[in-house]
Amino acid sequence: MIGIVSYSTYIPHGRIRIADIARAWKKDPAEVQAGLGVIEKSVPAADEDAVTIALESAKSALSAVEGLSPESIEVLFVGSESHPYAVNPTSTIVGELLGIGNNYLAADLEFACKAGTAGMIAIAGLIAAGQAKYGMAVGSDTAQSKPHDVLEYTSAAAGAAYILGRERIIARLLADTSYSSDTPDFWRRDGIRYPSHAGRFTGEPAYFAHVMGAAKRLFDITKTEPSDFDYCVFHMPNGKFPRQVAVRLGFTKEQLAPSLIVDDIGNPYSASSMTGLAAVLDIAKPGEKIFMVSYGSGAGSDGFIFETTGSLKKQQTVRQQIEKKTYIDYVQYLKQTHKI
Amino acid sequence: MNIYVTGAATTKFGELWGVSPRTLARQAAFGALKDASVEAERVEALFVGNMLSGMLGGQEHLGAFFAEELGLSIPAFKIEGACASGGLAVHNAAFSVLSGQYETVLVLGIEKMTDHKPEDVATALMGAGSEEERSAGATFPGLYALLARVYMKEYGTTQEQLAAVAVKNHYHASLNPNAQFCNPITVEQVMKSSKIADPLKLLDCSPISDGAAAIVISKKKKGNSVQIMASAVATDTLGLAQRKSMTELKATQEAAKKAYEQAKISPRDVHLAEVHDCFTIAEILAMEDLGFYKKGSAAGAVGKKNHLVINPSGGLKGCGHPVGATGVKQIAELVEQLRGNAGARQVKGAKIGLAQNVGGSGATAVVHILCKVR
């Protein structure tokens, strides 16, 4: 059986209140918060980027497994839509600094907000094929958004790393699936600083169609239904979409609540659903089942079913990282994100 | 006028992301031809009402474009007059038949807006405004908000009274299967919706929409034909700054005056009206400028039981506003109502209907009056 051996996240400490962004643009803070369902978002420090954030989460994921040497990691995929270089891989910088040697397969992945989960599926496949014993998938982003664009209220920064393997498993991967189509709801051309998006088109034909598509396929493959799961996790572009999709699929508020990191840190793109999964693993007991579907614009969703094992240790890292914060004002936010 | 609408059809209005303009055109045009029991080969000219195909889609030359799509090789024209493009296309088509040059013509109103980014659509729509107001950063919600502010100050009208227009039109739209919105709303919901341009809120504003409508106009009447009694157009300054009054749209008043003269009727004779409620204040202005109510009194009549039903289709607010299609859809709605075929939203005993289609913030107004053939 293949599964999660270890996981960890990193959330930058900087926070900006959505109300402060709204006030900068003369918007009604209560209206914006109610509209998006987000209260504050994480902001990277001036010297943090997708590499440093990926490294922070990857280091802790590796050190969380006793007796696993860094060289055991034979695959390292880093998914991001804010790789600092267009050409020059994030994954080798992270691999070098992790000290995993040279005998590993490295690649950067890009698929909007689901590049990290695509890495998880690919690694699970390599392990299943006997090509590797352990592999690490990282989702890391310092999400870009143009000032005054609605994305500015939610685009955040975080990283989440998962080591997958056949031994020392804390959560078994019971099933996975993917659902993809050519649906250009959100895009950024090479050399362009900020992404564009197609307004409300990002909802029904994009997020909902793909998340529901992958979710239904998972139910079909595994002959399961929402009540068979203890938790559900979805990509969180804002506070509304994951709540709506959970209701549409038949999950309860209680099944969804532990994963909802979006209210407190916004949408760290590739790290969104992976950090939501980490928040669930932090509190899950052995033998619990987790249903997870990511979403990446362009568009696609990866679906997973995990079952926790007796090796899962209780930790509260995601909650602690959410609570460890320093508020900054809008001008400081513009400085830290290199907009001024 | 001895000319008739012999067929009419409207597509579903809404965010039609999976439907192309060509498909919309075919649905509306062949729907109208089928309704008129006319073969496409009998159509002698095509008038296309459209505003944004060039600015948004890079496609002009729409006359030939849609003639080709419909398999026709006939004179074909794109008529552009901002949000009044559809009404202007109907006017041109009606007068071409009236001139005796054509016996049967087809009018197609069409717009595809939701495939484009909202900021691009807002910029393109401002092509209908004056250069000064556009370069000062004004948008149509902003311009109509100015009209609303002045009107409210002058007549003591409240935001809740404006909201009542949206509530009524959403209710009407909930009875219209082709409408973009099928959800009834409350005054409270309108009041709590996001501010767009104070005092106008999101639910005071018509949406960005896709859709098409088509009608067949002919010299010869058939069993279910509806007569065009009047077709009139008037214009005013593009910008608000040059106007003497901010509580009325002069173009609407003048087009209405001409239309009533052509039809030889008075506003009291009208049973239903499709008016241009791009924003809630616009319906209030229309109700007065068309002579149905005295200046300053229309807001109090909204939603009350009345001899006159306004916007039974749901209007622009409830049915949707694919700009080039709106003016043609208004006529298609009147045709359905006057034939008695409007189903759940049928205005009982409707014999005379009026349509008012506005371009910009009142720079173009088109008024049509239609009646049941006796």
Interface residues (C-beta under 8 A of the other chain):
Chain A: D28 E31 G35 S196 H197 A198 G199 R200 F201 P205
Chain B: E15 W17 G18 T114 K117 P118 S194 K195
